[in-house]
Each structure stands twice: as structure tokens, then as C-alpha cells.
Amino acid sequence: MATHRKSILAATFGEYVQQDPDLVASYGGEDNIKKIVASLIQQASAAGFDVDTFAFNPQEPEDSIKRLEEKLRSRDWDGMLIGWGLRGNKSHTPLFEAAVNAAREVVPRTKLMFGNAPDDFFNTLQRNFEGLE
């Protein structure tokens, strides 16, 4: 019997993270963040999740929200995880709010999740989906 894989959209700063040097430095540099994220995505995949990513450009918030809405409409999502970089910085609060509201409006049945750090991805999935170890 095949189990249903869950589709997760991980919404972070992605390639735009270098615009926040303090955030990058706090996790050992951009290469280290990429390694952490790749490892956690691999762990999530092994646990039955198909993870796709979305990158917010904090310099172009309106375009970011437009692209997010398009991405959200592209398939059915079981969950959307918004990373700490977006929600943990006061200056990004308007973009964070716009992202949450876009998700609520475009995909109201999608579970919204909020990560605490790049290395918190799998823990966030565990908090929100039963049966993960």
C-alpha cells in the first residue's frame, strides 16, 4: 500500500540570504546554511515529504508576494514553512505578514508552519505532522 507523500513549500530568503550578512554569519556562512538545508531536505524526503523551495527577495517585497501566490497556485500543498530569517527580523515584518495572508487566502487548507532556524526544518515538520521520528 503506497503512502501519500506530503508536499511542503519551504519559503525562505534562499539565494537572497546574502543580503543579511549578520544572519548568514550566525549560521557559519552561506555554504554552511546550504549544507544544513540540503541535509534536512534529504531527511524530510526520506520521511515522506516532497519539499519545494521559494525564495523571498526582501528588496522586492511586492514581486515576492506575487511570485509566492503563483507558486502556491501551482499545486496542492500539505504545508508551507516560513523560515526564521523572514519572521525573526523586525524589518521584515510587513513581508512576513503579507506572506502569511497570501497563503491564508490562496491555499486556506494548507498547514502554516514557522521555523526557528535553518537547522530547525525537520523539527518543525515533526511538530506539525504526527508520526515522524
KOLGU-656299 format. One line per field, with one value per atom (N, C-alpha, C, CB): z, y, x; residue in one letter; atom name; residue number from 1. Coordinates in pm, whole numbers. Glycine has a CB too. Example, Ala and Ser with C-alpha at 12.3 -4.5 7.8 and 13.67 -1.06 7.14 Angstrom:
! KOLGU-656299
z = c(780/780/780/905/708/714/787/572)
y = c(-569/-450/-330/-447/-225/-106/3/-60)
x = c(1319/1230/1320/1131/1285/1367/1290/1408)
aa = c(a/a/a/a/s/s/s/s)
at = c(N/CA/C/CB/N/CA/C/CB)
i = c(1/1/1/1/2/2/2/2)
! end
This chain:
! KOLGU-656299
z = c(0/0/0/122/-96/-107/-8/-251/52/142/66/268/107/44/92/76/-2/32/53/-79/146/177/102/330/45/-27/64/-157/73/162/79/279/99/40/150/-26/133/229/176/251/242/198/285/204/224/296/212/328/253/171/61/258/72/-34/-81/-150/-211/-269/-229/-419/-167/-124/19/-134/82/221/235/272/131/141/165/14/147/176/326/113/407/553/608/618/602/642/786/623/876/1015/1028/1103/957/959/902/880/790/727/822/595/883/974/1096/1020/1143/1263/1242/1308/1116/1087/1013/1004/1029/975/828/1001/770/630/539/586/417/321/283/196/264/228/338/200/463/574/580/707/557/555/446/532/328/217/256/90/324/367/467/428/563/664/598/768/512/446/358/363/280/193/274/109/385/471/529/584/572/632/527/704/407/299/265/174/264/239/349/231/474/586/570/721/532/513/398/484/292/179/221/65/299/348/437/424/501/590/517/703/385/308/265/386/263/224/92/333/5/-115/-85/-244/-80/-41/-164/66/-181/-284/-212/-389/-274/-206/-281/-194/-205/-258/-190/-235/-268/-212/-218/-288/-101/-91/-117/48/-196/-213/-127/-366/-16/72/7/200/-101/-172/-268/-249/-296/-388/-327/-528/-219/-149/-232/-26/-312/-392/-494/-464/-561/-656/-585/-732/-466/-391/-359/-262/-318/-285/-411/-214/-520/-647/-688/-759/-678/-714/-616/-715/-488/-389/-424/-247/-456/-491/-611/-521/-711/-828/-787/-934/-702/-655/-576/-568/-491/-411/-499/-312/-610/-702/-789/-790/-790/-882/-848/-886/-725/-685/-551/-678/-506/-372/-273/-362/-168/-66/65/-45/129/262/369/291/341/437/372/544/438/397/520/332/511/622/589/649/678/662/758/691/702/779/874/687/968/1072/1015/1169/909/851/817/728/770/733/855/635/947/1059/1182/1096/1187/1307/1306/1331/1203/1190/1178/1068/1271/1271/1136/1374/1067/941/833/891/851/754/793/735/902/949/842/1072/768/665/558/597/518/420/480/370/604/673/680/816/721/728/592/786/489/354/307/255/343/305/375/339/504/579/522/730/496/443/301/444/220/86/95/5/182/198/250/294/346/403/297/520/208/105/-13/54/-58/-178/-148/-240/-37/-1/144/-22/172/311/388/314/319/389/413/310/363/380/521/275/584/719/713/784/792/801/917/817/889/990/993/960/1107/1124/1185/1211/1106/1153/1240/1035/1325/1416/1373/1552/1276/1229/1110/1343/1031/919/962/847/1080/1126/1199/1216/1194/1264/1169/1335/1043/942/979/807/1005/1034/1165/1037/1265/1393/1371/1494/1280/1250/1188/1156/1097/1039/1146/928/1238/1346/1435/1431/1461/1543/1476/1573/1345/1271/1203/1168/1191/1129/1220/989/1257/1350/1290/1392/1377/1338/1284/1239/1291/1244/1357/1180/1327/1428/1375/1470)
y = c(-118/0/125/0/207/330/434/386/504/612/743/616/834/966/1049/1038/1092/1182/1320/1184/1391/1525/1628/1552/1727/1833/1954/1871/1999/2111/2220/2064/2343/2458/2526/2557/2529/2594/2734/2512/2834/2973/3044/3046/3077/3138/3252/3031/3303/3402/3337/3490/3207/3135/3209/3110/3229/3294/3441/3284/3497/3637/3652/3701/3541/3546/3632/3405/3640/3718/3867/3701/3910/4049/4077/4083/3970/3986/3921/3923/3991/3932/3881/4032/3948/3903/3767/4006/3748/3620/3510/3629/3539/3442/3404/3498/3503/3478/3396/3609/3418/3349/3198/3406/3153/3010/2958/2981/3029/2980/3004/2837/3096/3130/3065/3089/3119/3074/2928/3161/2884/2743/2650/2719/2688/2605/2599/2657/2712/2713/2620/2858/2626/2538/2391/2569/2356/2217/2174/2201/2261/2230/2205/2344/2296/2286/2162/2412/2136/2018/1889/2014/1882/1764/1745/1775/1855/1846/1815/1975/1866/1833/1685/1920/1633/1490/1408/1458/1449/1381/1385/1446/1499/1513/1423/1660/1416/1331/1185/1348/1142/1003/975/974/1078/1063/1077/1165/1097/1101/1238/1040/1335/1470/1507/1570/1570/1631/1779/1603/1827/1967/2048/1975/2158/2255/2385/2274/2468/2592/2714/2597/2820/2951/3054/2982/3147/3250/3388/3251/3450/3588/3681/3617/3784/3888/4007/3929/4033/4141/4279/4139/4291/4418/4440/4423/4334/4343/4270/4284/4324/4253/4230/4329/4329/4312/4200/4444/4197/4091/3956/4120/3954/3829/3772/3852/3857/3810/3763/3921/3834/3792/3654/3897/3635/3506/3397/3516/3432/3335/3289/3397/3382/3346/3252/3472/3278/3189/3051/3249/3047/2918/2842/2941/2911/2846/2788/2944/2853/2803/2688/2917/2662/2565/2420/2585/2392/2255/2256/2168/2139/2128/2112/2006/2192/2189/2136/2331/2045/1999/2096/1856/2163/2257/2361/2184/2476/2583/2626/2704/2614/2652/2786/2542/2882/3013/3016/3131/3046/3044/3161/3039/3141/3239/3369/3182/3362/3485/3586/3453/3537/3627/3673/3558/3583/3621/3670/3506/3651/3685/3821/3584/3899/4029/4136/4033/4231/4336/4404/4440/4426/4499/4419/4537/4288/4204/4174/4075/4232/4203/4229/4286/4339/4358/4247/4493/4202/4095/3963/4080/3938/3817/3816/3809/3927/3936/3915/4071/3976/3961/3816/4053/3748/3607/3519/3558/3542/3464/3489/3500/3613/3645/3591/3795/3594/3536/3386/3561/3318/3174/3147/3113/3224/3205/3225/3302/3319/3348/3250/3490/3217/3136/2986/3160/2940/2797/2783/2728/2814/2820/2688/2868/2576/2447/2400/2342/2474/2437/2471/2508/2377/2398/2497/2263/2604/2702/2665/2846/2666/2629/2737/2489/2751/2856/2799/2970/2801/2750/2852/2712/2799/2884/2909/2824/2831/2843/2750/2809/2768/2677/2529/2713/2503/2364/2314/2350/2390/2354/2297/2476/2280/2239/2108/2224/2004/1874/1878/1764/1949/1963/2028/2045/2125/2193/2095/2313/2011/1909/1813/1830/1773/1683/1744/1645/1874/1941/1941/2084/1941/1965/1842/2067/1736/1614/1496/1591/1424/1312/1198/1261/1125/1002/1016/935/1133/1149/1130/1288/1060/1041/1088/895)
x = c(84/0/88/-95/71/150/98/147/191/153/159/244/75/70/188/-63/269/379/320/490/372/323/408/326/341/411/427/335/551/586/654/679/610/677/758/574/888/977/1007/1110/949/961/1065/823/1177/1289/1347/1400/1462/1530/1613/1619/1637/1708/1831/1616/1838/1956/1969/1952/1866/1873/1926/1735/1961/2007/2133/2033/2215/2338/2311/2420/2185/2150/2146/2015/2154/2154/2281/2025/2396/2524/2526/2633/2455/2453/2386/2382/2276/2206/2295/2074/2360/2449/2562/2506/2623/2735/2692/2796/2571/2525/2512/2393/2507/2499/2623/2375/2734/2860/2882/2870/2809/2828/2725/2965/2717/2616/2633/2621/2757/2780/2732/2928/2756/2711/2558/2768/2494/2346/2296/2292/2357/2315/2331/2397/2441/2464/2358/2604/2330/2229/2094/2218/2054/1923/1916/1896/2019/2020/2007/2149/2077/2070/1929/2172/1869/1736/1629/1702/1646/1552/1564/1579/1685/1706/1639/1857/1653/1589/1437/1632/1384/1239/1192/1202/1269/1233/1226/1333/1324/1325/1205/1454/1151/1036/902/1043/906/782/735/676/826/790/858/827/782/838/850/748/972/998/1035/1110/966/1000/1033/882/1112/1153/1103/1306/1094/1056/1145/903/1200/1289/1225/1423/1212/1166/1285/1103/1263/1363/1317/1381/1383/1339/1350/1420/1429/1440/1323/1572/1247/1133/1013/1169/957/850/725/814/684/562/579/526/694/722/730/854/789/800/662/878/570/435/363/354/380/318/371/347/503/563/518/716/504/457/316/460/229/91/89/8/173/182/230/276/330/384/278/511/205/102/-7/42/-37/-140/-90/-189/40/98/68/246/28/-4/-74/124/-116/-174/-59/-274/-63/41/-18/104/53/11/60/66/169/223/313/300/319/410/487/333/619/705/770/812/753/818/936/717/1052/1175/1193/1290/1285/1315/1369/1413/1445/1501/1393/1582/1280/1170/1092/1076/1065/978/1052/893/1184/1259/1325/1361/1301/1365/1257/1463/1258/1155/1136/1190/1244/1233/1160/1372/1148/1079/934/1155/886/750/644/719/647/544/545/563/664/674/625/819/660/612/460/672/401/255/190/212/248/194/202/269/310/326/222/467/203/103/-36/107/-68/-201/-220/-222/-117/-127/-155/3/-84/-106/-247/-2/-290/-424/-532/-446/-511/-610/-603/-593/-483/-467/-485/-330/-430/-437/-483/-299/-609/-655/-646/-795/-641/-634/-491/-709/-395/-255/-210/-166/-142/-90/25/-44/18/126/217/71/347/446/554/508/619/717/844/661/952/1080/1152/1167/1240/1315/1459/1315/1507/1645/1662/1748/1769/1790/1795/1917/1849/1860/1735/1981/1627/1503/1397/1447/1431/1333/1262/1401/1338/1276/1200/1382/1253/1180/1045/1262/1039/914/814/938/863/775/726/850/814/774/666/895/676/575/439/619/438/314/254/338/330/280/309/345/206/220/302/83/367/433/573/353/634/771/870/791/977/1082/1214/1093)
aa = c(m/m/m/m/a/a/a/a/t/t/t/t/h/h/h/h/r/r/r/r/k/k/k/k/s/s/s/s/i/i/i/i/l/l/l/l/a/a/a/a/a/a/a/a/t/t/t/t/f/f/f/f/g/g/g/g/e/e/e/e/y/y/y/y/v/v/v/v/q/q/q/q/q/q/q/q/d/d/d/d/p/p/p/p/d/d/d/d/l/l/l/l/v/v/v/v/a/a/a/a/s/s/s/s/y/y/y/y/g/g/g/g/g/g/g/g/e/e/e/e/d/d/d/d/n/n/n/n/i/i/i/i/k/k/k/k/k/k/k/k/i/i/i/i/v/v/v/v/a/a/a/a/s/s/s/s/l/l/l/l/i/i/i/i/q/q/q/q/q/q/q/q/a/a/a/a/s/s/s/s/a/a/a/a/a/a/a/a/g/g/g/g/f/f/f/f/d/d/d/d/v/v/v/v/d/d/d/d/t/t/t/t/f/f/f/f/a/a/a/a/f/f/f/f/n/n/n/n/p/p/p/p/q/q/q/q/e/e/e/e/p/p/p/p/e/e/e/e/d/d/d/d/s/s/s/s/i/i/i/i/k/k/k/k/r/r/r/r/l/l/l/l/e/e/e/e/e/e/e/e/k/k/k/k/l/l/l/l/r/r/r/r/s/s/s/s/r/r/r/r/d/d/d/d/w/w/w/w/d/d/d/d/g/g/g/g/m/m/m/m/l/l/l/l/i/i/i/i/g/g/g/g/w/w/w/w/g/g/g/g/l/l/l/l/r/r/r/r/g/g/g/g/n/n/n/n/k/k/k/k/s/s/s/s/h/h/h/h/t/t/t/t/p/p/p/p/l/l/l/l/f/f/f/f/e/e/e/e/a/a/a/a/a/a/a/a/v/v/v/v/n/n/n/n/a/a/a/a/a/a/a/a/r/r/r/r/e/e/e/e/v/v/v/v/v/v/v/v/p/p/p/p/r/r/r/r/t/t/t/t/k/k/k/k/l/l/l/l/m/m/m/m/f/f/f/f/g/g/g/g/n/n/n/n/a/a/a/a/p/p/p/p/d/d/d/d/d/d/d/d/f/f/f/f/f/f/f/f/n/n/n/n/t/t/t/t/l/l/l/l/q/q/q/q/r/r/r/r/n/n/n/n/f/f/f/f/e/e/e/e/g/g/g/g/l/l/l/l/e/e/e/e)
at = c(N/CA/C/CB/N/CA/C/CB/N/CA/C/CB/N/CA/C/CB/N/CA/C/CB/N/CA/C/CB/N/CA/C/CB/N/CA/C/CB/N/CA/C/CB/N/CA/C/CB/N/CA/C/CB/N/CA/C/CB/N/CA/C/CB/N/CA/C/CB/N/CA/C/CB/N/CA/C/CB/N/CA/C/CB/N/CA/C/CB/N/CA/C/CB/N/CA/C/CB/N/CA/C/CB/N/CA/C/CB/N/CA/C/CB/N/CA/C/CB/N/CA/C/CB/N/CA/C/CB/N/CA/C/CB/N/CA/C/CB/N/CA/C/CB/N/CA/C/CB/N/CA/C/CB/N/CA/C/CB/N/CA/C/CB/N/CA/C/CB/N/CA/C/CB/N/CA/C/CB/N/CA/C/CB/N/CA/C/CB/N/CA/C/CB/N/CA/C/CB/N/CA/C/CB/N/CA/C/CB/N/CA/C/CB/N/CA/C/CB/N/CA/C/CB/N/CA/C/CB/N/CA/C/CB/N/CA/C/CB/N/CA/C/CB/N/CA/C/CB/N/CA/C/CB/N/CA/C/CB/N/CA/C/CB/N/CA/C/CB/N/CA/C/CB/N/CA/C/CB/N/CA/C/CB/N/CA/C/CB/N/CA/C/CB/N/CA/C/CB/N/CA/C/CB/N/CA/C/CB/N/CA/C/CB/N/CA/C/CB/N/CA/C/CB/N/CA/C/CB/N/CA/C/CB/N/CA/C/CB/N/CA/C/CB/N/CA/C/CB/N/CA/C/CB/N/CA/C/CB/N/CA/C/CB/N/CA/C/CB/N/CA/C/CB/N/CA/C/CB/N/CA/C/CB/N/CA/C/CB/N/CA/C/CB/N/CA/C/CB/N/CA/C/CB/N/CA/C/CB/N/CA/C/CB/N/CA/C/CB/N/CA/C/CB/N/CA/C/CB/N/CA/C/CB/N/CA/C/CB/N/CA/C/CB/N/CA/C/CB/N/CA/C/CB/N/CA/C/CB/N/CA/C/CB/N/CA/C/CB/N/CA/C/CB/N/CA/C/CB/N/CA/C/CB/N/CA/C/CB/N/CA/C/CB/N/CA/C/CB/N/CA/C/CB/N/CA/C/CB/N/CA/C/CB/N/CA/C/CB/N/CA/C/CB/N/CA/C/CB/N/CA/C/CB/N/CA/C/CB/N/CA/C/CB/N/CA/C/CB/N/CA/C/CB/N/CA/C/CB/N/CA/C/CB/N/CA/C/CB/N/CA/C/CB/N/CA/C/CB/N/CA/C/CB/N/CA/C/CB/N/CA/C/CB/N/CA/C/CB/N/CA/C/CB/N/CA/C/CB/N/CA/C/CB/N/CA/C/CB/N/CA/C/CB/N/CA/C/CB/N/CA/C/CB/N/CA/C/CB/N/CA/C/CB/N/CA/C/CB/N/CA/C/CB/N/CA/C/CB/N/CA/C/CB)
i = c(1/1/1/1/2/2/2/2/3/3/3/3/4/4/4/4/5/5/5/5/6/6/6/6/7/7/7/7/8/8/8/8/9/9/9/9/10/10/10/10/11/11/11/11/12/12/12/12/13/13/13/13/14/14/14/14/15/15/15/15/16/16/16/16/17/17/17/17/18/18/18/18/19/19/19/19/20/20/20/20/21/21/21/21/22/22/22/22/23/23/23/23/24/24/24/24/25/25/25/25/26/26/26/26/27/27/27/27/28/28/28/28/29/29/29/29/30/30/30/30/31/31/31/31/32/32/32/32/33/33/33/33/34/34/34/34/35/35/35/35/36/36/36/36/37/37/37/37/38/38/38/38/39/39/39/39/40/40/40/40/41/41/41/41/42/42/42/42/43/43/43/43/44/44/44/44/45/45/45/45/46/46/46/46/47/47/47/47/48/48/48/48/49/49/49/49/50/50/50/50/51/51/51/51/52/52/52/52/53/53/53/53/54/54/54/54/55/55/55/55/56/56/56/56/57/57/57/57/58/58/58/58/59/59/59/59/60/60/60/60/61/61/61/61/62/62/62/62/63/63/63/63/64/64/64/64/65/65/65/65/66/66/66/66/67/67/67/67/68/68/68/68/69/69/69/69/70/70/70/70/71/71/71/71/72/72/72/72/73/73/73/73/74/74/74/74/75/75/75/75/76/76/76/76/77/77/77/77/78/78/78/78/79/79/79/79/80/80/80/80/81/81/81/81/82/82/82/82/83/83/83/83/84/84/84/84/85/85/85/85/86/86/86/86/87/87/87/87/88/88/88/88/89/89/89/89/90/90/90/90/91/91/91/91/92/92/92/92/93/93/93/93/94/94/94/94/95/95/95/95/96/96/96/96/97/97/97/97/98/98/98/98/99/99/99/99/100/100/100/100/101/101/101/101/102/102/102/102/103/103/103/103/104/104/104/104/105/105/105/105/106/106/106/106/107/107/107/107/108/108/108/108/109/109/109/109/110/110/110/110/111/111/111/111/112/112/112/112/113/113/113/113/114/114/114/114/115/115/115/115/116/116/116/116/117/117/117/117/118/118/118/118/119/119/119/119/120/120/120/120/121/121/121/121/122/122/122/122/123/123/123/123/124/124/124/124/125/125/125/125/126/126/126/126/127/127/127/127/128/128/128/128/129/129/129/129/130/130/130/130/131/131/131/131/132/132/132/132/133/133/133/133)
! end
